[in-house]
C-alpha cells in the first residue's frame, strides 16, 4: 500500500495528507484487487497503526456492500477466512484492539452475515462460537457482532426518497424477514444458550461483558420466541442482577424489553404480575431508600413499561368482552399507582419524566369508567398535587442564560401540561377547585412567598385556559361555577399587586395570563387602567430585563388589539406614555434603546391600532397618525443624506439598517387597516402618500442597495393593500430603480411585488406591464446565464428560486387574463418566452417549477386556442372546409394569440407533456411531482378540448 498516503489517516495529519488519504481510499474502492491487500494486512497483522487497520476494514466493507457479487467463490472464501483469522488473533494479542476497530469489524461481520447466511455460510454463528469459546476477548467480539447483526435486521430507520430506494427497501425488508425466520429455526435456541452461559460465567467477575450480553438479550427479545428468555432460569438470573450495583441498570433495560414484547393480554398480565411480586419482595419498590438516580431513572422506565403493558392488556380484554380478566388487569394497574406516584413526585425530573406515560394512560382509563371509586378519586387528586409540585422551577434554573438543562425542564413542563389536560378531562371540577385553592393561598401572601411558588400559582391559572377549553375564549360566560372561579382568580391577580414581584418569571407569567384571559376585561373593565400601567411602567416595557421588555412589547400589542373599543378612554394617555419608545435610534448617538427594533415594530403597530380603532373623528385620527409618522419621515431624510456621504462601510451598514427600520415601522402602523376603505375613513391616505414620497428616493441610493430595497419593497406591498390605485403612479419609477444592478435575490423578491400589482389591478396596469415586461425578463435571463462554480450550492439554489419566481410571474400574467402583455412583445420575444416555459416543464428537475409551467401552457392554450365561429365558417358546406377554416384560425392563434401558436402547440407543448414524465428525475414518489403530472394531464386535456 501507499505508505505516504496512509500517513493522512492520522487525525493529526495536515490537510494535504488527509486529502491524499481520501483520494487513495477512493482509488482502492475502484480497484479490482485492493481489497485483497487489505485482507492480507488484517489477517497477518502487518500494520500496528489503529487508523490503518480501520481503513482496511473500510475497504473490505465497501467490497462486501457494493461489489461482492463480482467476486469469485475463491475470493469470497478468502474474505470469510480473513475475518475468522483476524478473530482468532484477537484472543492471542497482548492488548485488545481499540473499541472503534472492534465495532467496525463487527459491522463487516454483520454485512457478510446478511450476504451469505442464507446461501454459503449457514453455520456463521456456530463457526464464530467455536472460535471464541468463552475467551473474554472473543466473547466481546461475538456480542458486538450480534448487536451489529440486530442493527442490520431490525433498526431500519431509512427514509426512502425515490422509487428505486423504495423497491430497495422493500427487498431489504423481505430479506431481513427471511433471515430472522431462518435464524429462529436454525440457531436462536443455541444463541440463547450461549447468552445464558456467558451471563453465568461472567456475572461476578466481568461486569462489562455481562452488561454487553444483557444488551444483546434486550435487543433480540423483541423478535425471538419469548419463552426462551421469559423462563425461570433467565428471569431469576436477571432478578439477581437487579441487586448487583454494576449490573442492575442493564438488567432493568433487559426486563423492560421483555415486558414490552407483544403477547396475549392474559399472559402479559401474568408475566408482569409475577415480575412485580419478585421485584417487590426484593425491596426494589422502596424508592425512598434508594439514592442512585441513574438506576432509578431506568427502574422508572421499567415500571412505566409494566404499567403501560397492563393498560394495553386491559384495553384488549375490554374490546374482547372478557370482563373478568379485564377486572383482574385493572386491579393489577391500581396496585402500581402508589409506586407510580412515588416516581412521579421524585425530585429528579428524569425519573419523574419516565413514568408520565403510565400516568397519562391510567388517567385515560379512569376517563372511560362510569364512576370512580373513592380510591381512584384519591389517586386523581394525588396525581394533580404531584403535577402542581413538579411544575415548580428549582433554585438552580438560570433565567438569564438558559442552557441545555433549562431546555430539558421546559420540555418536561410540556409533558406535565399534557397530564394536567388529561386530569381536566377526568375531573374538571376537582382541577378547578385545586388550582383555585393553591392560587388563592399563594397570592394572599405573595410578598413572603418564594418566586417559584408564586410563578407556578399564576402558571396554573394560565394553563386552565387550555385544560378547560371553551369557544373563542369565552371563559367568563356559560358554566356559572367555572366562570365565577376564573373571574375571582383574575380579579385577585390584577388587584393583588403581584405584578410588582421582583422576579422575571413571575412578571412574565402575570402578563401572559392577563393577555390569555383578555375577555375578563370586558366583564370587569374597571381593571384596564391598572393592567395598562403595569405594561407601561418598570414592571413591563421599562423593566430592567431585556427579555421581559421584549416579550411585554408583543403581549402589549395583543392586549390592546383584543380590547379594541374599550381602550378609547386611554388612547391619548397611552400614546403619550409610549412616545419615547417610538424613537428611531440613529447609530451615532450611542444611546442604548430600551427596545430592540423588532420590539419597536409591535409598539408602532399598537400605536396604529389605537389611532385607527378609536372613536375620534377622521381629522383627529389624521393628526395623530401624522404625529406618529412625521418624526420617522424627518429622520429618514436626514439619515439618507448621511448615508450618501458615508465612507466607512460599517457606518453605511448601520445607517442603512436604521433607514430600513424607519420604513418597517411605518409599514407596521398600516397593519391596523384592512383595506383602502378604512384608510380613507380615517383620513390617512395623504400621510401614507407622503411616506411613499419620502422613502422612494432611497431606491436610487447606490450604497447598501439590498437593505434599502428590501424595506421599500415591503412598504410598497402594504401600500398596494392600503392605498390601492393611489399607489400606481409611484410603481413605474420604483420598478425602474429596483431593476438596476440587481442580483438573483433582488429579482426573486421584486417579482412578488409585480405579481401582487398584476393580480390586484389586472387591465389597469396592462400598459405598465407591457412596457416593463421585457426589461424584467432581460434582467432575469442575465442573472440566470451568469456562470457559477459547479459545486456552489447556494448559487444553484438562488437560480432555482429565481426560475420559480419567473414562472410564477408568467402564471400571474396569464392567470389574470392579460396574455396580450406577452403576445404584444414581438414574435421573437414571444417565441423566446414560450421556449423558456417548455424548458422549465421538461428540462429542469424541479417539480414546483414544472407544475407552474404546465399551468401556464394550459392557460395559453385555453386563451389563444379559441376558435371563433365566423359567418364564412358557418356557411361552409363540407367537413373539409370546416376543418381547414378551423385549423387556419387556430394556426393564427385565436383572438389575441401570436401567429403560429397552433404549430407551437403540436411541435412543442404536446411533446413536452410526454417528455417530462419520461425523465429519470421525474420522481412519482414525490408529492410535488404528482401535482406536476396532474397539471401536465390538464394541459393535454385542454389541447384536446380546443382542437
SULGIHU-V349422 format. One record per residue. N is the residue number from 1. PHI is phi in whole degrees, 0 to 359 (* if undefined). OMEGA is omega as a letter, one per 40 degrees, with the letter a starting at -180 (999 if undefined). Layout:
# SULGIHU-V349422
[[N	PHI	OMEGA] [N	PHI	OMEGA]]
This chain:
# SULGIHU-V349422
[[1	*	a] [2	287	a] [3	300	a] [4	296	i] [5	295	a] [6	294	i] [7	300	a] [8	288	i] [9	285	a] [10	292	a] [11	301	a] [12	272	a] [13	293	i] [14	283	a] [15	301	a] [16	296	i] [17	296	a] [18	296	i] [19	297	i] [20	294	i] [21	296	i] [22	296	i] [23	297	a] [24	295	i] [25	298	i] [26	297	i] [27	295	a] [28	293	a] [29	296	a] [30	281	a] [31	301	a] [32	285	a] [33	237	a] [34	299	a] [35	301	a] [36	292	i] [37	297	a] [38	292	i] [39	299	i] [40	296	i] [41	300	a] [42	286	a] [43	295	a] [44	258	i] [45	49	a] [46	292	a] [47	252	i] [48	260	a] [49	290	a] [50	299	a] [51	290	i] [52	289	i] [53	300	i] [54	300	i] [55	301	a] [56	297	i] [57	295	i] [58	297	i] [59	296	i] [60	298	a] [61	301	i] [62	297	a] [63	297	a] [64	291	a] [65	288	a] [66	242	a] [67	227	a] [68	294	a] [69	293	a] [70	281	a] [71	280	i] [72	283	i] [73	300	a] [74	296	a] [75	293	i] [76	296	i] [77	298	i] [78	298	i] [79	297	i] [80	301	a] [81	296	i] [82	302	a] [83	294	i] [84	294	i] [85	299	i] [86	300	a] [87	296	i] [88	299	a] [89	295	a] [90	298	a] [91	275	a] [92	253	a] [93	300	i] [94	296	i] [95	237	i] [96	291	i] [97	293	i] [98	298	a] [99	301	a] [100	294	i] [101	285	i] [102	298	i] [103	294	i] [104	295	i] [105	300	i] [106	299	i] [107	297	i] [108	293	i] [109	303	a] [110	296	i] [111	298	i] [112	294	i] [113	299	a] [114	293	a] [115	280	a] [116	244	a] [117	301	a] [118	285	a] [119	238	a] [120	255	a] [121	224	a] [122	294	a] [123	262	a] [124	314	a] [125	292	a] [126	294	i] [127	296	i] [128	294	i] [129	299	a] [130	293	i] [131	282	a] [132	279	a] [133	50	i] [134	244	i] [135	295	a] [136	306	a] [137	291	i] [138	295	i] [139	298	i] [140	304	i] [141	293	i] [142	301	a] [143	291	i] [144	295	i] [145	296	i] [146	299	i] [147	294	i] [148	293	i] [149	296	i] [150	300	i] [151	298	i] [152	293	a] [153	270	a] [154	242	a] [155	280	a] [156	252	i] [157	278	a] [158	253	i] [159	266	i] [160	270	a] [161	247	i] [162	214	i] [163	299	a] [164	299	a] [165	291	i] [166	296	i] [167	293	i] [168	298	a] [169	293	i] [170	297	i] [171	299	a] [172	297	a] [173	296	i] [174	295	i] [175	299	a] [176	296	i] [177	297	i] [178	296	i] [179	298	a] [180	294	i] [181	300	a] [182	294	i] [183	298	i] [184	301	a] [185	285	a] [186	260	a] [187	222	a] [188	303	i] [189	303	i] [190	292	i] [191	296	i] [192	300	i] [193	298	i] [194	295	i] [195	295	a] [196	299	i] [197	297	i] [198	297	i] [199	300	a] [200	294	a] [201	286	a] [202	249	a] [203	299	a] [204	258	a] [205	236	i] [206	212	a] [207	295	a] [208	297	i] [209	294	a] [210	297	i] [211	296	i] [212	300	a] [213	293	i] [214	297	i] [215	296	i] [216	298	i] [217	302	i] [218	299	a] [219	289	a] [220	279	a] [221	297	a] [222	291	a] [223	229	i] [224	245	a] [225	298	a] [226	296	a] [227	297	i] [228	292	a] [229	251	a] [230	280	i] [231	227	a] [232	302	a] [233	292	a] [234	289	a] [235	299	i] [236	299	i] [237	294	i] [238	297	i] [239	294	i] [240	297	i] [241	294	i] [242	296	i] [243	261	a] [244	258	a] [245	305	a] [246	282	a] [247	250	a] [248	293	i] [249	295	i] [250	292	i] [251	297	i] [252	301	i] [253	298	a] [254	294	i] [255	297	i] [256	300	i] [257	296	i] [258	296	a] [259	295	a] [260	286	a] [261	296	i] [262	294	i] [263	197	a] [264	302	a] [265	299	a] [266	291	i] [267	297	a] [268	297	i] [269	300	a] [270	297	a] [271	299	a] [272	296	a] [273	296	i] [274	295	i] [275	298	a] [276	298	a] [277	302	a] [278	293	i] [279	297	a] [280	292	a] [281	294	i] [282	277	i] [283	81	a] [284	282	i] [285	275	i] [286	273	a] [287	297	a] [288	294	a] [289	265	a] [290	253	a] [291	246	i] [292	272	a] [293	292	i] [294	296	i] [295	294	a] [296	298	i] [297	296	i] [298	292	a] [299	295	i] [300	298	i] [301	296	i] [302	295	i] [303	297	i] [304	300	i] [305	297	i] [306	295	i] [307	297	a] [308	292	i] [309	295	i] [310	295	i] [311	294	i] [312	297	i] [313	297	i] [314	302	a] [315	299	i] [316	295	a] [317	294	i] [318	298	a] [319	298	a] [320	279	i] [321	81	i] [322	271	a] [323	293	a] [324	297	i] [325	295	i] [326	296	i] [327	296	i] [328	299	a] [329	297	a] [330	295	i] [331	299	i] [332	297	i] [333	296	a] [334	303	a] [335	294	a] [336	266	a] [337	296	a] [338	300	i] [339	295	i] [340	303	a] [341	295	i] [342	300	a] [343	286	a] [344	296	a] [345	272	a] [346	303	a] [347	294	i] [348	277	a] [349	292	i] [350	296	i] [351	296	i] [352	295	a] [353	299	a] [354	292	a] [355	259	a] [356	299	i] [357	302	i] [358	298	a] [359	300	a] [360	297	a] [361	292	i] [362	296	i] [363	297	i] [364	297	i] [365	296	a] [366	301	i] [367	298	a] [368	275	a] [369	283	a] [370	293	i] [371	216	a] [372	262	i] [373	286	i] [374	301	a] [375	295	i] [376	294	i] [377	297	i] [378	296	i] [379	296	i] [380	299	a] [381	295	a] [382	296	i] [383	297	a] [384	300	i] [385	295	i] [386	297	a] [387	297	a] [388	299	i] [389	292	a] [390	285	i] [391	290	a] [392	287	i] [393	297	i] [394	261	a] [395	298	a] [396	280	a] [397	300	a] [398	263	a] [399	283	a] [400	275	a] [401	221	a] [402	288	a] [403	245	a] [404	294	a] [405	299	i] [406	294	i] [407	297	i] [408	294	i] [409	292	i] [410	299	i] [411	297	i] [412	298	i] [413	299	i] [414	296	i] [415	297	i] [416	295	i] [417	297	i] [418	298	i] [419	296	i] [420	297	i] [421	299	i] [422	291	i] [423	300	i] [424	296	i] [425	287	a] [426	282	a] [427	210	a] [428	298	a] [429	295	a] [430	296	i] [431	298	a] [432	300	a] [433	295	a] [434	294	i] [435	297	a] [436	299	a] [437	297	a] [438	297	a] [439	298	a] [440	295	a] [441	299	a] [442	291	a] [443	285	i] [444	296	a] [445	235	a] [446	297	a] [447	296	a] [448	251	a] [449	258	a] [450	296	a] [451	304	a] [452	293	i] [453	283	i] [454	294	a] [455	301	a] [456	289	i] [457	297	i] [458	291	i] [459	300	i] [460	296	i] [461	299	i] [462	301	a] [463	289	i] [464	301	a] [465	301	i] [466	269	a] [467	292	i] [468	245	a] [469	292	i] [470	222	a] [471	280	i] [472	54	i] [473	65	a] [474	278	a] [475	284	a] [476	250	i] [477	218	a] [478	85	a] [479	306	a] [480	296	a] [481	299	a] [482	294	a] [483	300	a] [484	295	a] [485	298	a] [486	294	a] [487	296	i] [488	299	a] [489	294	i] [490	295	i] [491	297	i] [492	298	a] [493	301	a] [494	275	a] [495	256	a] [496	285	a] [497	83	a] [498	294	i] [499	297	a] [500	270	a] [501	301	a] [502	273	i] [503	208	a] [504	302	a] [505	296	i] [506	290	i] [507	302	a] [508	297	a] [509	295	i] [510	301	a] [511	293	i] [512	302	a] [513	286	i] [514	294	i] [515	286	i] [516	297	a] [517	258	a] [518	300	a] [519	292	i] [520	301	a] [521	283	i] [522	282	i] [523	278	a] [524	231	a] [525	295	a] [526	297	a] [527	270	a] [528	301	a] [529	302	a] [530	299	a] [531	289	i] [532	301	i] [533	297	i] [534	298	i] [535	296	a] [536	272	a] [537	260	a] [538	297	i] [539	279	a] [540	237	a] [541	293	i] [542	243	i] [543	294	i] [544	290	a] [545	269	i] [546	302	a] [547	298	i] [548	292	a] [549	302	a] [550	296	a] [551	293	a] [552	295	i] [553	302	i] [554	293	a] [555	294	i] [556	299	i] [557	300	i] [558	295	a] [559	298	a] [560	297	a] [561	298	a] [562	288	a] [563	278	i] [564	50	a] [565	295	a] [566	291	i] [567	276	a] [568	310	a] [569	294	a] [570	249	a] [571	302	a] [572	296	i] [573	297	i] [574	296	a] [575	300	i] [576	293	a] [577	290	a] [578	265	a] [579	307	a] [580	291	i] [581	281	a] [582	269	a] [583	293	i] [584	280	a] [585	265	i] [586	295	a] [587	296	a] [588	274	a] [589	279	i] [590	68	a] [591	280	i] [592	275	a] [593	294	i] [594	294	a] [595	244	i] [596	286	a] [597	298	i] [598	296	i] [599	291	i] [600	298	i] [601	304	i] [602	295	a] [603	291	i] [604	296	i] [605	298	i] [606	300	i] [607	300	i] [608	300	a] [609	297	i] [610	301	a] [611	293	a] [612	292	a] [613	275	a] [614	288	i] [615	263	i] [616	291	i] [617	289	i] [618	301	a] [619	297	a] [620	294	i] [621	299	a] [622	297	a] [623	298	a] [624	296	a] [625	292	i] [626	293	i] [627	300	a] [628	287	a] [629	265	a] [630	301	i] [631	303	i] [632	295	a] [633	295	a] [634	295	i] [635	298	a] [636	301	a] [637	299	a] [638	296	a] [639	293	i] [640	294	i] [641	297	i] [642	296	i] [643	296	a] [644	300	a] [645	261	a] [646	292	a] [647	259	a] [648	287	a] [649	294	i] [650	298	i] [651	293	i] [652	303	a] [653	296	a] [654	297	i] [655	293	i] [656	298	i] [657	298	a] [658	296	i] [659	298	i] [660	297	i] [661	297	a] [662	302	i] [663	295	a] [664	298	i] [665	296	i] [666	298	i] [667	303	a] [668	293	i] [669	298	a] [670	287	i] [671	295	i] [672	291	a] [673	264	i] [674	263	a] [675	198	a] [676	297	a] [677	303	a] [678	293	i] [679	294	a] [680	293	a] [681	300	i] [682	274	i] [683	67	a] [684	257	a] [685	303	a] [686	298	a] [687	298	a] [688	288	i] [689	294	i] [690	297	i] [691	301	i] [692	302	a] [693	296	i] [694	285	a] [695	277	a] [696	298	i] [697	302	i] [698	298	a] [699	293	a] [700	268	i] [701	288	a] [702	283	a] [703	257	i] [704	49	a] [705	301	a] [706	301	a] [707	294	a] [708	294	a] [709	298	a] [710	301	a] [711	296	a] [712	294	i] [713	302	a] [714	299	i] [715	297	i] [716	298	i] [717	305	a] [718	294	a] [719	291	i] [720	298	i] [721	284	a] [722	277	a] [723	254	a] [724	51	a] [725	295	i] [726	295	a] [727	275	a] [728	302	i] [729	301	a] [730	274	a] [731	292	a] [732	304	a] [733	296	i] [734	299	a] [735	296	a] [736	301	i] [737	292	a] [738	286	i] [739	269	i] [740	278	i] [741	46	a] [742	260	i] [743	253	a] [744	305	a] [745	295	i] [746	301	a] [747	297	a] [748	301	a] [749	271	i] [750	282	a] [751	302	i] [752	303	i] [753	294	i] [754	296	i] [755	298	a] [756	297	i] [757	297	a] [758	298	a] [759	293	a] [760	279	a] [761	258	i] [762	44	a] [763	297	i] [764	302	a] [765	256	a] [766	303	i] [767	300	i] [768	298	a] [769	296	i] [770	297	a] [771	286	a] [772	262	a] [773	301	a] [774	288	i] [775	303	i] [776	295	a] [777	295	i] [778	298	i] [779	297	i] [780	295	a] [781	298	a] [782	299	i] [783	291	a] [784	295	a] [785	272	i] [786	297	i] [787	291	i] [788	226	i] [789	295	a] [790	302	a] [791	263	a] [792	279	a] [793	294	a] [794	291	i] [795	294	i] [796	297	a] [797	292	i] [798	299	i] [799	293	i] [800	298	a] [801	293	i] [802	294	i] [803	301	i] [804	299	a] [805	296	i] [806	300	a] [807	293	i] [808	296	i] [809	296	i] [810	298	i] [811	296	i] [812	294	a] [813	298	a] [814	289	a] [815	290	i] [816	270	i] [817	72	a] [818	239	a] [819	298	i] [820	295	i] [821	301	i] [822	285	a] [823	299	a] [824	271	a] [825	269	a] [826	92	a] [827	306	a] [828	295	i] [829	292	i] [830	300	a] [831	299	a] [832	297	i] [833	298	a] [834	299	a] [835	291	i] [836	294	i] [837	291	i] [838	299	i] [839	299	i] [840	296	a] [841	286	a] [842	248	a] [843	273	a] [844	265	a] [845	282	a] [846	229	a] [847	300	i] [848	293	i] [849	293	a] [850	300	i] [851	301	a] [852	299	a] [853	298	i] [854	293	i] [855	295	i] [856	298	a] [857	299	i] [858	299	a] [859	292	a] [860	294	i] [861	297	a] [862	295	a] [863	279	a] [864	262	a] [865	255	a] [866	291	i] [867	261	a] [868	274	a] [869	278	a] [870	267	i] [871	305	a] [872	294	i] [873	292	a] [874	295	a] [875	283	a] [876	299	a] [877	258	i] [878	230	a] [879	300	a] [880	298	a] [881	297	a] [882	298	a] [883	297	a] [884	299	a] [885	294	a] [886	300	a] [887	295	i] [888	299	a] [889	291	a] [890	296	a] [891	296	a] [892	280	i] [893	97	i] [894	74	a] [895	293	a] [896	245	a] [897	279	i] [898	285	i] [899	296	i] [900	87	a] [901	293	a] [902	300	i] [903	300	i] [904	296	a] [905	302	a] [906	281	a] [907	275	a] [908	233	a] [909	290	a] [910	300	i] [911	301	a] [912	300	a] [913	294	i] [914	259	a] [915	291	a] [916	300	a] [917	292	a] [918	277	a] [919	293	i] [920	298	a] [921	280	a] [922	279	a] [923	263	a] [924	286	i] [925	280	a] [926	262	a] [927	298	a] [928	295	i] [929	294	i] [930	297	i] [931	295	i] [932	297	i] [933	297	i] [934	299	i] [935	293	i] [936	299	i] [937	294	i] [938	298	i] [939	299	i] [940	299	a] [941	297	i] [942	297	i] [943	299	a] [944	298	a] [945	290	a] [946	265	a] [947	298	999]]
